[in-house]
Amino acid sequence: MSNGLKDTVKFENKGEIKMIAHRGLSGLELENTCPAFVAAGVKSYYGIETDVHVTKDGKFIVVHDDNLKRIAGLDLVVEETDFSTLRAVRMKDTDGVTDRADLFLPTLEEYISICKKYDKVAVLELKNKMEREHVWGIAEVVQGLGWFEKTIFISFAGENLVALKEKYPTATAQFLTEEASEETYRFMVDNGLDADLCGYCVSKEFVEKLHNAGIKVNCWTLDKLEHAELAKACGVDFITSNILE
């Protein structure tokens, strides 16, 4: 449903924090679509975040959910569906009613090209556990488009990031986690990963511990100014948001 907003909410006191547009500027445009990426591109965001899945036929497509029920009203499991079928889907605008021909699932190439056009860092989530060759294939696409050095790879599946680092040791990668634990800390330290923490597990103590180990900290997904202020007080380096700029 539309939230009625016509512009971003400005985080005027963000200081040195770098703002990331979550699924593109999804507070204004339909998430993870080219319009959402362009809307973020023309704003002051440091980076544009999105999600990439592997289709049944081994291609890469941009979408968050495992199933298209929520976003398109269709019972299609992304990883069990061919790329061409997924690509043909057209979605409604944020009001759930208006037809728009430009609301389709983007390719990885389209997403990176928009980041490149507007000179935004690509924050690319590798959805679900992938085969190593698919992780490497995604990295190859990004590298082929000349945007590897300006891409941050993120994933809840630590195996994806370990596989990425095997072949691309200089890749910038953040481990997505909802746990501020010694185990997640050790995993990041041992594998040369930065942190992408859920908002409610961010604390000044944990951020300081990560920083002392040379680990940068992203925080998701904060849409209220008071929550962003708390994250700033904890010392985070990035904030990922649907609407805060």
N, C-alpha and C positions, 0 to 999 in steps of 0.2 A: 504493500500500500504506500501511496505517496505520503511523505511527512510534511509537505507544504513548504519546505525550505526552498529559497531561491538563490541562496549564496552560502558560502562557508561561514563557520563561526571562527572568528580570529582569536588565536592564542597570542595575545599581544606581548605577554611576558615570558615567552619561551626561551629567551636568551640564546644559548648555543645549541639547544636541542634541534635536531633535524626531524622534520615532520614527513611522515610517509602516508600517502593516500591509500587506504585499505580497499582492495578490490577496485582500484581506480577511485574516483570521487563518487563513491557509492551512496553518499548522503544526498546527492542531487540526481545522478543518472543511474540506470540499472547496473548493478554490480557486474564487474568482469566483462564489460562490453567495450568496444572501441569508443563509443561516446563517453563512457566513464573515464577511460584513459586520457582522451583528449581534454576533457573537463579538468582533470588533474594537471595535465601538461601545461595549460595556460595559466595556472595558479603558481604560487610560490613554493610548492612542495619540493622537498629534496628528492623524494623517490616515489615510485608508483608500485604498489604491491599487487600481485595476482597469484593465481593457482593454476598449475598445469597437471593434467592427467594424461595417461597413456590409454589410447583407445584399443578396441579389440584387435584391430589390424595394425597395431604398433605405431600409430601416429600420435602426434601431440596436439592437445586441444585445451583451451583455457576455459575453466569452469571450476567452481568451488565444490559443490555437492557431488556425492557419488551417484546420485540419481537426479533426473531433471524434474521430478514432481513439483518441488517448491518453486523453482525458477521459471519453469515453462508449462507446468501442468501435465507433463507427459511421464509415464512410467518407463523411463529408459535408464538403464544402468550404464553409466559412461564407459566403464572398462569392459563391458560386455556388448558394446555397440560399435559398429564401424564408423569411421570418421565421417564419411559422406552422409550418413543418416543424421548424425549429430549436427553437422554443419548446415543441413537443410532446415533445422528448427528455427522458427522465428518467435520471439517473445514479446509480451506486452510491455508497455511503458510502466513506470513506477506506480501509476494509478491502477494498474491491473486491468485496464480497459482499452487504452489507446494502442492501435496497431502501429508498429514502426519497423520499416524494412531494414533499418540499420542495427536492430537488436538481435544479433546472432552470436554464436560461440566463436570467439576469435581463434586464429591460429597463433602459435608461439611467435612466428615471424611477424605477424601484425602487431602484437603487443610490443615486442622489442623495437620494431620500427617506429612506433609512436613514442616510446621512451627516448629513442635516439633523436627523433625530430625535435622534441622539446628539451633535450639534454637533461633527462631525469634518470636517476639511478633506478634500475630495474630490481625490484625485490621479489624474487621468484620462488614461490612455494612448490616443492615437489610433493604432490599429494599421494598419500599412501606409500607403502613399501614398493619399490620398483626394482626390476632387474637391473643389474649393473650396466648392461649395454644401453638401457633406456636412459639412465642417469647420464651416462657419457654422451648419448645421442642428443639430449637436451643441451648439454654444455657445448657440444659441437655446433649446434644451430646458433647459439648465442655468440660463440667465438667467430663463426662464419659471417655474422652480421657486424662484427667489429665492436661488440658491446660487452665483452667478457669482463674487462677491467672495471666496468661500471654496473656490474650485476652482483647482487647479494643473493645467494641461494639459501633458502630456509626450508626446514622440514621438521615435522614431529617424528618422522622415521629416521632415527640416528644412522641407520644402515645406509640410507641414501647419501648422507653427507660424508660418511666414511668412504663410500665408493667414489664419490666425487673427488675427494682429496687424494685417493689412490692415483688417479690419472691426472688430476689437475691440482697439484699441491698448493699452488698460489691462489686458488679460488677463495673468495670471501664467502663465508657461510655462517649462518646463525642457527643454533639448535632451538627449536620451538618447544617450550615446556611449561607445564602448569605446576612444577615442583621446584621450590627453592631448597633443594636438598644437597647433601654432601655427594650423593651419587651423581646427580646431574652436573654439579660443579666439576667433579673429577672427569666425567665424560667430556666436557668441554675443554678442560685443560689438556687432557691426554690426546685429543684429536684436533687441536688447534682451531676450535670453534668459538665464535662469539655467541651471545645469549639473546634469545627472543622470548621474553617472559610475559605470561599472562598478568594483567594489571593487579589482580588481587594477591599475587605472590611476590610482588616487588616490595623490598624493604631497603632502608638506607644501609643496613648492615650487610645484606647479601650483595647489593650493588657495589659496595666498597670492597668486599671480598673478591668479586669478579674483576673489578678495576685493578686491584693489587696484583692479579694474575695476568693483566694485560688484555682482559676480555671486555669488549664493548657491549653495551646493553640496550636492546630495543624493548619496547613495552607496548603490548596490544590489549584490547582495542579500546582506546579511551575517547569518549565522545562528549564528556562533560568537562568544563573548564576547571572545576574544583578537583576532579580526578587528575587532570593533567598537571595542575599545580602540585599535587602530592607526589606525582612521579618526578617532577622537576626537583622537588625537595630531596628526593632519594638519590638524585644524581644521574638519572638515565641519560643516554646519549641520543636515543631516537624515541619518538612516539608515533605509533601507527593509529590512524583514526579514520572514521567514515566521513567526518564533517569538520573537525577542527583543522585549522590551517595556521 
